[in-house]
Amino acid sequence: MTTSQTRLALLLVVVAAAWMEGTSVNAFAPAAYHNNVARAKTSFRPAFPAIPVGHASTPHSFLPQSSAPRKAWTSTTSLRIAAEDFSEDKYTEAAWSSIAGLTKVSDYYSASTFEAPFVLEFMLNPNKHNGGEDADAAKRVVEKILNKAGVNLNRLRCELDEYLAKQPRVSDPTNKIMGRTLQKVLETARNGKQALGDSYVSTEGLVLAMVKEDDKFTREALMRQNVKYTDVLEVVKEMRKKSGPAISRSAESMYDALTKYGVDLTERAEQGKLDPVIGRDDEIRRAIQILSRRTKNNPVLIGDPGVGKTAIAEGIAQRMIDGDVPDSLKNCRLIGLDMGALVAGASMRGQFEERLKAVVEEVTQSDGEIILFIDEMHTVVGAGAAQGSMDASNLLKPALARGQLRCIGATTINEYRKYIEKDKALERRFQQVMIDQPTPEDTVSILRGLKPRYELHHGVRIRDEALLAAAKLSHRYIPDRFLPDKAIDLVDEACAKLNNEITSKPTILDEIDRRIIQLEMERLSLQSDFEKYEEDGNTFKATSENFRLAKIDEELGSLKYEQQELNMKWMAEKGAVDRLKDVKEKIAKVKLDIEKFEREFDLNKAAELKYSDLPPLERELEELENIGQYDLGPGEERMLRDEVVADDIAGVVAVWTGIPPGKLLESERDRILTMGDKLRERLIGQDEAIRVVTEAVQRSRAGLNDPSKPIASLIFLGPTGVGKTECAKALAEFMFDSEDALIRIDMSEYMEKHTVSRLLGAPPGYVGYDEGGQLTDAIRRRPYAVLLFDEMEKAHPDVFNVMLQLLDDGRLTDSKGNTVNFRNTICIFTSNVGSQEILDLNGSSEIGDQEIMRSRVTEAMRERFRPEFLNRIDEHVIFNSLNKNNLRGIVVLEVRRLEKRLEEKQMRLVLREEALDFLAEVGFDPVYGARPLKRTIQRELETVVARGILGGEFVDGDTILVDVVNERLNVRRATNADSLPAVFRRPTEEEEVGMFG
């Protein structure tokens, strides 16, 4: 081209810009060219339109923002493009994101011209250029097309980066021009959308346009990998058979919907990421049988939370991988549908329906090779529903009924009844498979199957006794959850606790480290003082400080030596544990590879691994477990424990329930056998009551009582003040180590008919419905307790109807429908019925008198309480009235309690024998029992001591002596002349006639 021709072309460009902008040519064109303007205005039209560029932070600013087509020319660059030919609403969202990303790619490479490879670069590397969700959808489509066509994507990315890096760069590209290749690609994509049946220009259309002869780089890059345009076209056609044409702007985001909104359980099973499923063969066979039906082939797994519904679905996936399924299920995939992912982000009307329809279409077009698993299936009812739209269940119904969509659902019994049964059209499309809770024996088998996985994960060993304890203790003490889930959680938490102890510094070593730091700080302080005294010439103090320094240095030396020894031992033991875990991981990987090669029928590799690689690892594991990697001296113990035992499981149960660990294991046997002696240390005067209560608890702890009932149900009968309530407190402290485990309900508050609802909670619509029941809520918060119903005879007769179910079935249902378990409680009912008959005997111990008294009390009890209530009580415990001998023992107990309180004030209390006799005599009242005695001690003794302390008569370190002077208690400070007997003594045999409370 000559110089004149070049100038003319430049003139045409400038004039065209002025003509389209309405700007005078004089503003920027030389006067020499004015004569050519008129001709240019009438003859020029831009052959290769270009697009303007906005700021890099607004990638869409260079493109038309309005979705409506406009005839006007838009832009400020030297070449233009008509908005009606380049409008956002003519492209799918993913395709448009690739075009909008041109600015980011050009800015990255400092280019002044948009070329077709820029589109490919943004499609392949959206994260590199801060692409969004639509860009990720485009990337998935492009990668799928090119992978299936046989393209090595890593090689293509490298060649593309080299090509773009070699393009001319400018320092400040304010005006960017659309290159010829990009214009041809866009034009080909727009013209070719009809051939694909698309309503919009799609990502596939852009890829086909680039692979065609329009983009030299893309075509040649693929040719170097022996991939032609026809290969890519065939792949696109094959993909479109499943996905269909792009008839919506969000078409690409719906491709591979199952990948986005589901988890391939068969793939996870193949990778060994699913836990083994032990047992449940009948349920799995039933589910497979339903899946093999022609229509309505949709099983729904129904069971309580934690019984293993999801595990059964995973078991089906594992059987698919192993080929242990009928021919109709071979080569099938089980995809877990994530309803949360489907709903998340679907803020616009129709988005949720579009996503779910894409999932259903992908499943139906798989010709039965994909089976959906919907965990928590009740969530499909109402999911995505909005005004004027359908929920997920209605979208699934047609495909479910026709058998085009095979689905496994899982939900709980309550949620199935609440959500699924109400929709009869949905319910009839599913076939129920009931999943019951496994027995403790079956749970042990399940735990043994899971044991290697948890050992490998936590790096510990699990003894079989721990598995047995987990099944037994969880079944006994965690009634509000279900097996095997609660037993698995116990094992998991016990392993985690032990692993934390292994990886953390041992307590003994940590204490030594802290002591060394403390001594070093003390040494620095003493060294400073020593230097100061030596400088001042204070020889005596300097010598003293030097002596203390020498002692500290000696202790520091000893501690540092011990620290070094313990550190070496700890690291050796920790290294052995790490080696054990490492060998187990290697064995697990080899076994997984063996299974993989056997499935692929690569028997040579499988045999090589099984007979060459695996045996040495197993021998090494056996050596590590049996011999160990470090020697222990005689009598030396390991610092680290790497075995989970039954005590660890009991410790976790104790944390969950509040029951001390020792009470959960067999070590409690001896304690239960001495229960009577322990209770007598606190209770005086009721030997027969102690015997009956002890025997009832011993039967329960031996496992001979009915497990569906409370531990024991007792009714305490006797006059006031003889120890019925105190016996319940002592029993709570003995059984559960705290009097706080006593839940006391005063039945005098339930004398009216309407107050019965307070026990279980007010019914719906009544005041107090949200507050719950006083009885049921108390047991839900503390299921291991002594439950005391005080003064039962005062309750309304309707209250006994509630007690009948509690005593017979060991459970109650509150007003909200929650079942509360009472099987770990001791139920005690107290009553004053027959008190007069007991008082008439006045504590007689004659056998004949006792039989007469028992007969009279029983008759009075039958007159007051209904037979069906009395028939459900395990034992009727009759408390005798107290005599003076009993009261003297009670005085000793009360004085002990006062002495303990005075010990906190550094004082000692001593009572002479005559003082004990005086208090017992003054406080004796056969009608009111021990309560007057307590008031007497408060009045005659505690008040006087309190005045002496407040008045300064008694101070810290004093001994307070109590004797009798002139038939009155004399409380004074003891002197050296006084002979002081020991006050802390056991009651005499005479005093220990029975039990007090």
Beta strands, then each sheet from edge to edge (+ up, - down):
strand 1: 73-74
strand 2: 81-82
strand 3: 113-114
strand 4: 177-178
strand 5: 262-264
strand 6: 299-303
strand 7: 333-337
strand 8: 370-375
strand 9: 406-411
strand 10: 431-435
strand 11: 461-462
strand 12: 643-644
strand 13: 712-717
strand 14: 742-746
strand 15: 785-790
strand 16: 811-813
strand 17: 819-821
strand 18: 825-831
strand 19: 875-878
strand 20: 908-911
strand 21: 959-965
strand 22: 968-973
sheet 1: 1+ 2-
sheet 2: 3+ 4+
sheet 3: 5+ 7- 8- 9- 6- 10-
sheet 4: 11+ 12+
sheet 5: 14+ 15+ 18+ 13+ 19+
sheet 6: 16+ 17-
sheet 7: 20+ 21+ 22-
end
